[in-house]
Amino acid sequence: MTTTNHIQDQFLGQFKAEKTEVIIFFTNGFQMKGVIEDYDEQIVILYSKGKQHLIYKHAISTFTLDDGSEE
């Protein structure tokens, strides 16, 4: 069996392991801030504002780190 190691999985795995605060930008322009609890091939589970959100990867445009600064 061949294992594929995707770049996105490396980043998501690091964000999950370190409980990094991220901002997810969606393809419709919406954004959410939170911590990635888990992920698989199709979804990301984001913990934000006391709730878990199941987000389909095809709806995600970009991840960025939340450095806490407001522009």
N, C-alpha and C positions, 0 to 999 in steps of 0.2 A: 504494500500500500504506500502510495506517495503522499507526503504531507506538503501542502502548499502554505507558505508563510507570506501573507499579504501585508503590505506596508500599513494599511489601515488597521489591521489586527494588532500590529506592533504598537501603534499609537493608542488605540483603544485599550489595549491590555495595560499599558503604562498608566494611562489616565485612571483606569479602574483600580489598579494596585496601589497607586499613590493617593487615591481619593481626590484627584485634582478637580478644582472648580473649573468648569468649561462653559462656554457659550456656544450653543448650537444655532446656526443660521439655517433656516429652511428655504426651500426653493420659492416659496410664496412671500419671502421677506420677513416673516415672523421670526422671533428669536426667543430662546429659552436658556436660562442659566441654571446650572446644577451640577451634580456629581454622577458620573456613569457608574451604575451598579452592576450591569451585565450587558452582554451583546452576543449576537450570533451572526450568521450569514445575512439575515434579512432585517433584524431589529436591533435597537439600542434601548436599554431601560435607563432612564434618567430620573434621579431623585431630585425634585425641585419643589420648594415651598411646602415641604411636609408630605408630598405625594409622589408616587411612582408613575412615570409616564412611559408608555410603550410607543416608541417612535420607529416608523419604518425608514430604513436607510435611504430608500429612493426619494424620500421627501427632504433629505438633508443636503444642503449645499456645502457648508463649511463648519469646521470646529475651530475654536480659538480658545486660548487660555484666558480665564477671568483674572486679570491682575488687580481688580478692585478699584481701578480708576474710572471715573466718569468723565466723558468728553463733553 
